[in-house]
Amino acid sequence: MSSFRIARCGLCIALLAVASYITIPLGPVPFTLQTLVIAMLPVALGGRDAIVTVALYLLLGALGLPVFSGFSGGIAALVGPTGGFLWGFLAGTAFAAGIQRLEAVPEPLREAFGAAGMLLISYAWGTAQLMVVMGMTLPAALALAVAPFVILDIIKLTAGIQIGRAVRRALRAQRM
């Protein structure tokens, strides 16, 4: 991995941390801007670097650095009620990265489908872990962890894709 790619991934890890600090508590699942950055990563960085970025972000958090929402970090954040959303970010980013490789599909559709899939995967993993850890039913977990966020998350996905496109164009222009 080149020093340029390492720096780019490091900067995006910092962006994820800052996005998680912008938090509005709404019960056990807070509103953050992480979804915006996660949607941006596969578009701006490409698949492999996006996955590496999210994986390293989770590793730094697991090691105790306060990179998760509410300035939290440590294994407890990853196995707690909202940890499934964090794991879902990694699985969802891998999905979005895979979608980006489908060159037969027009780029805007790949970006939208990848971001939507990422969000659905994050919702699924987050809801499942919330149900297990908190002993909730599926309807209760969905009402608490998904329903209040859907509209805002769609807006964040749209913004993340647009920002990702702008970053990708800037990176391409810089290489020329």
C-alpha positions in Angstrom: 0.0 0.0 0.0 1.5 3.4 -1.0 2.0 6.2 1.5 -0.7 8.2 -0.3 -3.3 5.4 0.2 -2.3 5.0 3.8 -2.6 8.7 4.4 -6.0 8.7 2.6 -7.3 5.8 4.7 -6.0 7.5 7.9 -7.8 10.7 7.0 -11.0 8.8 6.4 -10.6 7.0 9.8 -10.4 10.5 11.4 -13.5 11.6 9.4 -15.4 8.5 10.8 -14.3 9.4 14.3 -15.4 13.0 14.0 -18.7 11.9 12.4 -19.3 9.7 15.4 -18.6 12.6 17.8 -21.5 14.5 16.3 -24.1 12.7 18.3 -27.7 13.3 19.3 -28.8 10.7 21.8 -32.1 9.1 20.9 -32.2 6.3 23.4 -29.7 3.5 23.1 -29.1 4.2 19.4 -27.8 7.8 18.9 -28.0 9.9 15.7 -24.5 10.4 14.2 -23.0 11.3 10.9 -21.2 8.0 10.6 -23.6 6.8 7.9 -22.8 9.8 5.7 -19.0 9.0 5.9 -19.6 5.2 5.4 -21.6 5.9 2.3 -18.8 8.2 1.0 -16.0 5.7 1.5 -16.6 3.2 -1.4 -17.4 6.0 -3.8 -14.3 8.1 -2.9 -11.7 5.5 -2.1 -12.8 2.4 -4.0 -13.7 -0.9 -2.5 -10.5 -2.2 -0.9 -9.4 1.0 0.8 -13.0 1.6 2.1 -13.0 -1.8 3.7 -9.5 -1.3 5.2 -10.6 2.1 6.5 -13.7 0.7 8.3 -11.8 -2.3 9.6 -9.0 -0.1 11.1 -11.6 2.2 12.6 -13.2 -0.7 14.4 -9.8 -2.0 15.5 -8.8 1.4 16.9 -12.1 1.5 18.7 -11.7 -2.1 20.0 -8.3 -1.1 21.4 -10.0 1.5 23.5 -9.5 4.7 21.5 -12.6 6.9 21.9 -13.6 6.8 18.2 -17.2 5.6 18.6 -20.3 7.7 19.4 -20.3 9.4 22.8 -16.4 9.3 22.8 -16.6 5.6 23.6 -14.2 2.8 22.7 -13.3 -0.6 23.8 -14.7 -4.1 23.3 -17.8 -3.2 25.3 -18.9 -0.8 22.6 -18.6 -3.5 20.0 -20.5 -6.2 22.0 -23.0 -3.8 23.6 -26.5 -2.9 22.4 -25.4 -0.8 19.4 -22.2 -2.7 18.5 -24.1 -4.5 15.7 -24.4 -1.3 13.8 -20.6 -0.9 13.9 -20.1 -4.5 12.7 -22.8 -3.8 10.1 -20.8 -0.9 8.8 -17.9 -3.2 8.0 -20.1 -5.9 6.4 -22.1 -3.2 4.5 -18.9 -1.5 3.3 -17.7 -4.9 2.0 -21.1 -5.3 0.2 -20.9 -1.8 -1.3 -17.3 -2.4 -2.4 -18.4 -5.6 -4.2 -21.2 -3.7 -5.9 -18.7 -1.1 -7.1 -16.9 -3.8 -9.1 -20.0 -4.5 -11.3 -18.8 -2.5 -14.3 -21.8 -3.6 -16.4 -24.1 -1.6 -14.1 -24.0 2.2 -14.5 -22.0 4.0 -11.9 -24.8 6.0 -10.3 -26.8 2.8 -9.8 -23.8 1.0 -8.3 -23.3 3.8 -5.9 -27.0 4.0 -4.9 -27.4 0.3 -4.6 -24.2 -0.1 -2.7 -25.1 2.6 -0.2 -28.6 1.3 0.2 -27.3 -2.3 0.8 -24.8 -1.0 3.3 -27.5 0.7 5.2 -29.8 -2.3 5.2 -27.0 -4.6 6.3 -26.1 -2.2 9.1 -29.8 -2.0 10.2 -30.0 -5.8 10.1 -26.9 -6.4 12.2 -27.6 -3.6 14.5 -31.2 -4.6 15.1 -30.2 -8.3 15.7 -27.5 -7.4 18.3 -29.9 -4.9 20.0 -32.5 -7.6 20.2 -30.0 -10.1 21.7 -28.3 -7.7 24.1 -31.4 -5.9 25.3 -33.8 -8.9 25.1 -36.2 -7.0 22.7 -38.6 -8.3 20.2 -38.1 -7.5 16.5 -40.9 -4.9 16.3 -39.6 -3.1 19.4 -36.0 -3.1 18.2 -37.1 -1.8 14.7 -39.2 0.9 16.3 -36.3 2.0 18.5 -33.3 1.5 16.2 -34.5 1.8 12.6 -37.8 3.7 12.2 -36.6 7.0 13.7 -33.5 7.1 11.5 -34.7 6.0 8.0 -35.5 9.4 6.5 -32.4 11.0 7.9 -30.2 8.1 6.9 -31.5 8.3 3.3 -30.5 12.0 3.3 -27.1 11.1 4.7 -26.6 8.4 2.1 -27.4 10.8 -0.7 -25.0 13.4 0.7 -22.3 10.8 1.3 -22.5 9.6 -2.3 -22.3 13.2 -3.6 -19.3 14.0 -1.3 -17.7 10.8 -2.4 -18.0 11.7 -6.1 -16.5 15.1 -5.4 -13.6 13.6 -3.5 -13.0 11.0 -6.3 -13.0 13.7 -8.9 -10.5 15.8 -6.8 -8.2 12.7 -6.4 -8.3 11.9 -10.1 -7.5 15.6 -10.9 -4.6 15.6 -8.5 -3.0 12.5 -10.1 -3.0 14.2 -13.6 
